[in-house]
Structures are given as structure tokens and as C-alpha cells.
Amino acid sequence: MTDREIIRHIDDGANFYIRLFGDAVHMENTDGEFYSCVRPKAGEHGISFIYNVRIEQLAPKQKKAVIDEMKSMHMPIWLSLLASEETVSIFRGEENAPGESASADACEDGETYLAILPEQKRECPLNSRSVMQVHSAGEFAVWAQIANDILAGGMRKSRIRRFF
């Protein structure tokens, strides 16, 4: 299995588990043209999340419009781990020309737990990020466990999200 296939399975798993929240009796799940949402029904309490974002095929202006729409909902957003550089730049609000890489300053946004492929690694100042390379599924499982249970304070207290 290739690295990209593994990361695609992680994305698919995240979308599956977020979708499961919508199956609860007090929750609702909606699927729009470019993304899905799960949120509590009126008067109920529960998680709200935007997931299954499908905007890679859109032109940059349309991507920005959809991203702005999602952000205006004030919900956590699960953006694919395989999102293109262009999509990530638009999501971050960077004004890069098409094909231009994100600046090193974009790496200075706080704590992020993120799986990336080697070719997707951005050049970040050494003091702004600690990058750990794993060589097996077992090492990745250990990293995910540490990120979920220790670094993020456990899934009950906080959620690991891909925010930039």
C-alpha cells in the first residue's frame, strides 16, 4: 500500500466516524454539493463538524467562496490530509499566486498534528515545528495514540483537527 493510499484511508475513516455522529437521534447530517455537516438538532446539544470537503476540482475563486461559506458556519472543518497546496493556501487565507508555495510564516500558527507525505512537506523554520517521520504502520499508530491521548489531552477534552 502506498503512502497516499494510507492517508486516503485515514481521510475516509475520519469522514466515516464524523458521519456516525449524525446517526444519533438528537443529531442531523446534511450533505451539500461541496461538503457535509453534522450538527445537533434544534434545541439539542452535540458536536458540530464540517467534513467530506469536495472542492479540489473547483477554480480558485469558487474554492475561496466555498471555504468562506464553511468558515462562516463557525464549525471545525476536516479538510482532507491530501488537500492540494492551492486549497490549503486558500483555506489559510494566503494570497499566493497559482503554483507558488506557502511561505514559511504560514508554519507559525501554533500546534498542529498532521500526517503529510514527504513531497508535501513545507519548508518551515526549524524552531517552529517538530517533524517526526514514521517508517511503519506500527510507528504511525504510536504517533496517533500519543497525539490523541497525550498531546491533545484525550479525545474527550479536545479534537485533533486539521486547521491551518
Short mmCIF file of the C-alpha atoms (twelve columns), coordinates in Angstrom:
data_MODEL
# 
_entry.id   MODEL 
# 
loop_
_atom_site.group_PDB 
_atom_site.id 
_atom_site.type_symbol 
_atom_site.label_atom_id 
_atom_site.label_alt_id 
_atom_site.label_comp_id 
_atom_site.label_asym_id 
_atom_site.label_seq_id 
_atom_site.Cartn_x 
_atom_site.Cartn_y 
_atom_site.Cartn_z 
_atom_site.pdbx_PDB_model_num 
ATOM 1   C CA . MET A 1   0.000   0.000  0.000  1 
ATOM 2   C CA . THR A 2   1.376   3.422  -0.923 1 
ATOM 3   C CA . ASP A 3   1.639   6.413  1.432  1 
ATOM 4   C CA . ARG A 4   -1.134  8.182  -0.458 1 
ATOM 5   C CA . GLU A 5   -3.432  5.162  -0.121 1 
ATOM 6   C CA . ILE A 6   -2.800  5.039  3.627  1 
ATOM 7   C CA . ILE A 7   -3.579  8.741  4.013  1 
ATOM 8   C CA . ARG A 8   -6.701  8.320  1.847  1 
ATOM 9   C CA . HIS A 9   -7.853  5.588  4.288  1 
ATOM 10  C CA . ILE A 10  -7.261  7.983  7.201  1 
ATOM 11  C CA . ASP A 11  -9.410  10.620 5.471  1 
ATOM 12  C CA . ASP A 12  -12.103 8.049  4.685  1 
ATOM 13  C CA . GLY A 13  -12.045 6.843  8.304  1 
ATOM 14  C CA . ALA A 14  -12.381 10.400 9.638  1 
ATOM 15  C CA . ASN A 15  -15.320 11.061 7.309  1 
ATOM 16  C CA . PHE A 16  -16.948 7.771  8.364  1 
ATOM 17  C CA . TYR A 17  -16.643 8.436  12.097 1 
ATOM 18  C CA . ILE A 18  -17.754 12.056 11.856 1 
ATOM 19  C CA . ARG A 19  -20.754 10.848 9.805  1 
ATOM 20  C CA . LEU A 20  -21.645 8.391  12.604 1 
ATOM 21  C CA . PHE A 21  -22.337 11.312 14.955 1 
ATOM 22  C CA . GLY A 22  -25.140 12.335 12.601 1 
ATOM 23  C CA . ASP A 23  -26.897 8.999  13.158 1 
ATOM 24  C CA . ALA A 24  -27.730 9.808  16.799 1 
ATOM 25  C CA . VAL A 25  -31.399 10.647 17.434 1 
ATOM 26  C CA . HIS A 26  -30.554 14.188 18.595 1 
ATOM 27  C CA . MET A 27  -28.282 14.921 15.617 1 
ATOM 28  C CA . GLU A 28  -28.720 15.708 11.929 1 
ATOM 29  C CA . ASN A 29  -26.443 15.115 8.991  1 
ATOM 30  C CA . THR A 30  -26.656 17.118 5.773  1 
ATOM 31  C CA . ASP A 31  -24.778 16.574 2.545  1 
ATOM 32  C CA . GLY A 32  -24.369 19.578 0.276  1 
ATOM 33  C CA . GLU A 33  -22.767 19.907 -3.116 1 
ATOM 34  C CA . PHE A 34  -19.230 20.537 -1.796 1 
ATOM 35  C CA . TYR A 35  -19.204 19.344 1.843  1 
ATOM 36  C CA . SER A 36  -21.180 17.542 4.540  1 
ATOM 37  C CA . CYS A 37  -22.208 18.771 8.003  1 
ATOM 38  C CA . VAL A 38  -23.156 17.091 11.215 1 
ATOM 39  C CA . ARG A 39  -24.799 19.163 13.975 1 
ATOM 40  C CA . PRO A 40  -27.313 18.806 16.793 1 
ATOM 41  C CA . LYS A 41  -30.994 19.236 16.020 1 
ATOM 42  C CA . ALA A 42  -32.634 22.464 17.197 1 
ATOM 43  C CA . GLY A 43  -32.669 22.650 20.993 1 
ATOM 44  C CA . GLU A 44  -30.218 19.748 21.382 1 
ATOM 45  C CA . HIS A 45  -26.545 19.650 22.330 1 
ATOM 46  C CA . GLY A 46  -23.792 17.809 20.483 1 
ATOM 47  C CA . ILE A 47  -20.832 18.041 18.160 1 
ATOM 48  C CA . SER A 48  -20.880 20.184 15.048 1 
ATOM 49  C CA . PHE A 49  -18.480 19.428 12.229 1 
ATOM 50  C CA . ILE A 50  -17.917 20.085 8.524  1 
ATOM 51  C CA . TYR A 51  -16.350 17.112 6.754  1 
ATOM 52  C CA . ASN A 52  -16.140 15.296 3.431  1 
ATOM 53  C CA . VAL A 53  -14.989 18.524 1.742  1 
ATOM 54  C CA . ARG A 54  -15.040 18.104 -2.048 1 
ATOM 55  C CA . ILE A 55  -13.556 21.260 -3.585 1 
ATOM 56  C CA . GLU A 56  -10.325 20.181 -5.296 1 
ATOM 57  C CA . GLN A 57  -11.859 20.335 -8.788 1 
ATOM 58  C CA . LEU A 58  -13.109 23.915 -8.341 1 
ATOM 59  C CA . ALA A 59  -11.478 27.060 -9.726 1 
ATOM 60  C CA . PRO A 60  -9.604  29.097 -7.071 1 
ATOM 61  C CA . LYS A 61  -12.318 31.792 -6.812 1 
ATOM 62  C CA . GLN A 62  -15.052 29.194 -6.334 1 
ATOM 63  C CA . LYS A 63  -12.879 27.300 -3.791 1 
ATOM 64  C CA . LYS A 64  -12.476 30.519 -1.833 1 
ATOM 65  C CA . ALA A 65  -16.239 31.154 -1.896 1 
ATOM 66  C CA . VAL A 66  -16.987 27.633 -0.592 1 
ATOM 67  C CA . ILE A 67  -14.249 27.890 2.060  1 
ATOM 68  C CA . ASP A 68  -15.597 31.283 3.187  1 
ATOM 69  C CA . GLU A 69  -19.087 29.762 3.386  1 
ATOM 70  C CA . MET A 70  -17.801 26.863 5.523  1 
ATOM 71  C CA . LYS A 71  -15.826 29.177 7.817  1 
ATOM 72  C CA . SER A 72  -18.879 31.408 8.303  1 
ATOM 73  C CA . MET A 73  -20.640 28.445 9.923  1 
ATOM 74  C CA . HIS A 74  -18.102 28.558 12.803 1 
ATOM 75  C CA . MET A 75  -17.641 24.783 12.971 1 
ATOM 76  C CA . PRO A 76  -14.495 22.654 12.972 1 
ATOM 77  C CA . ILE A 77  -13.601 21.622 9.415  1 
ATOM 78  C CA . TRP A 78  -11.956 18.315 8.459  1 
ATOM 79  C CA . LEU A 79  -10.030 19.253 5.332  1 
ATOM 80  C CA . SER A 80  -8.541  16.253 3.547  1 
ATOM 81  C CA . LEU A 81  -4.992  15.362 4.537  1 
ATOM 82  C CA . LEU A 82  -4.337  15.145 0.795  1 
ATOM 83  C CA . ALA A 83  -5.635  18.651 0.030  1 
ATOM 84  C CA . SER A 84  -3.595  20.417 -2.629 1 
ATOM 85  C CA . GLU A 85  -1.192  23.265 -1.817 1 
ATOM 86  C CA . GLU A 86  -3.575  25.644 -3.576 1 
ATOM 87  C CA . THR A 87  -6.535  24.543 -1.441 1 
ATOM 88  C CA . VAL A 88  -4.504  24.772 1.772  1 
ATOM 89  C CA . SER A 89  -3.272  28.269 0.844  1 
ATOM 90  C CA . ILE A 90  -6.813  29.440 0.145  1 
ATOM 91  C CA . PHE A 91  -8.032  27.823 3.366  1 
ATOM 92  C CA . ARG A 92  -5.330  29.665 5.316  1 
ATOM 93  C CA . GLY A 93  -6.228  32.942 3.636  1 
ATOM 94  C CA . GLU A 94  -2.860  33.307 1.926  1 
ATOM 95  C CA . GLU A 95  -2.747  35.309 -1.259 1 
ATOM 96  C CA . ASN A 96  -0.282  33.175 -3.221 1 
ATOM 97  C CA . ALA A 97  -0.183  33.139 -6.979 1 
ATOM 98  C CA . PRO A 98  -1.164  29.811 -8.571 1 
ATOM 99  C CA . GLY A 99  1.729   27.368 -8.230 1 
ATOM 100 C CA . GLU A 100 3.512   29.481 -5.598 1 
ATOM 101 C CA . SER A 101 4.356   27.711 -2.351 1 
ATOM 102 C CA . ALA A 102 3.065   28.826 1.013  1 
ATOM 103 C CA . SER A 103 5.539   30.982 2.910  1 
ATOM 104 C CA . ALA A 104 7.491   29.778 5.915  1 
ATOM 105 C CA . ASP A 105 5.457   32.221 8.016  1 
ATOM 106 C CA . ALA A 106 2.423   30.014 7.413  1 
ATOM 107 C CA . CYS A 107 4.077   27.403 9.631  1 
ATOM 108 C CA . GLU A 108 3.984   29.716 12.646 1 
ATOM 109 C CA . ASP A 109 0.347   29.093 13.546 1 
ATOM 110 C CA . GLY A 110 0.567   27.094 16.749 1 
ATOM 111 C CA . GLU A 111 0.267   23.416 17.438 1 
ATOM 112 C CA . THR A 112 -0.784  21.113 14.599 1 
ATOM 113 C CA . TYR A 113 -0.901  17.325 14.464 1 
ATOM 114 C CA . LEU A 114 -0.919  16.304 10.862 1 
ATOM 115 C CA . ALA A 115 0.037   13.412 8.626  1 
ATOM 116 C CA . ILE A 116 1.782   14.519 5.433  1 
ATOM 117 C CA . LEU A 117 3.657   12.879 2.619  1 
ATOM 118 C CA . PRO A 118 7.342   13.782 2.177  1 
ATOM 119 C CA . GLU A 119 6.659   15.658 -1.060 1 
ATOM 120 C CA . GLN A 120 4.001   17.762 0.709  1 
ATOM 121 C CA . LYS A 121 6.327   18.926 3.493  1 
ATOM 122 C CA . ARG A 122 6.639   22.694 3.540  1 
ATOM 123 C CA . GLU A 123 9.862   24.430 4.421  1 
ATOM 124 C CA . CYS A 124 9.305   25.663 7.952  1 
ATOM 125 C CA . PRO A 125 11.818  27.283 10.288 1 
ATOM 126 C CA . LEU A 126 13.359  24.571 12.453 1 
ATOM 127 C CA . ASN A 127 12.229  26.212 15.667 1 
ATOM 128 C CA . SER A 128 8.585   26.434 14.600 1 
ATOM 129 C CA . ARG A 129 7.785   22.762 14.013 1 
ATOM 130 C CA . SER A 130 8.952   19.420 15.155 1 
ATOM 131 C CA . VAL A 131 8.598   16.901 12.337 1 
ATOM 132 C CA . MET A 132 8.694   13.190 13.045 1 
ATOM 133 C CA . GLN A 133 8.977   10.681 10.212 1 
ATOM 134 C CA . VAL A 134 7.492   7.236  10.744 1 
ATOM 135 C CA . HIS A 135 8.570   4.157  8.826  1 
ATOM 136 C CA . SER A 136 5.805   1.662  9.556  1 
ATOM 137 C CA . ALA A 137 2.113   1.398  10.336 1 
ATOM 138 C CA . GLY A 138 3.043   0.467  13.921 1 
ATOM 139 C CA . GLU A 139 5.064   3.666  14.376 1 
ATOM 140 C CA . PHE A 140 2.179   5.667  12.916 1 
ATOM 141 C CA . ALA A 141 -0.234  4.013  15.370 1 
ATOM 142 C CA . VAL A 142 2.029   5.044  18.259 1 
ATOM 143 C CA . TRP A 143 2.182   8.620  16.921 1 
ATOM 144 C CA . ALA A 144 -1.617  8.773  16.539 1 
ATOM 145 C CA . GLN A 145 -2.121  7.408  20.074 1 
ATOM 146 C CA . ILE A 146 0.276   9.987  21.530 1 
ATOM 147 C CA . ALA A 147 -1.296  12.821 19.524 1 
ATOM 148 C CA . ASN A 148 -4.832  11.820 20.573 1 
ATOM 149 C CA . ASP A 149 -4.323  10.825 24.190 1 
ATOM 150 C CA . ILE A 150 -1.456  12.982 25.386 1 
ATOM 151 C CA . LEU A 151 -0.737  15.964 23.148 1 
ATOM 152 C CA . ALA A 152 -4.411  16.822 22.551 1 
ATOM 153 C CA . GLY A 153 -5.467  15.935 26.091 1 
ATOM 154 C CA . GLY A 154 -7.578  12.967 25.055 1 
ATOM 155 C CA . MET A 155 -10.421 12.908 22.546 1 
ATOM 156 C CA . ARG A 156 -12.981 13.693 25.269 1 
ATOM 157 C CA . LYS A 157 -11.281 17.010 26.060 1 
ATOM 158 C CA . SER A 158 -10.329 18.172 22.581 1 
ATOM 159 C CA . ARG A 159 -10.309 17.019 18.987 1 
ATOM 160 C CA . ILE A 160 -7.340  16.850 16.666 1 
ATOM 161 C CA . ARG A 161 -8.310  18.791 13.605 1 
ATOM 162 C CA . ARG A 162 -6.534  19.913 10.524 1 
ATOM 163 C CA . PHE A 163 -6.584  23.669 10.985 1 
ATOM 164 C CA . PHE A 164 -4.055  25.985 9.443  1 
# 
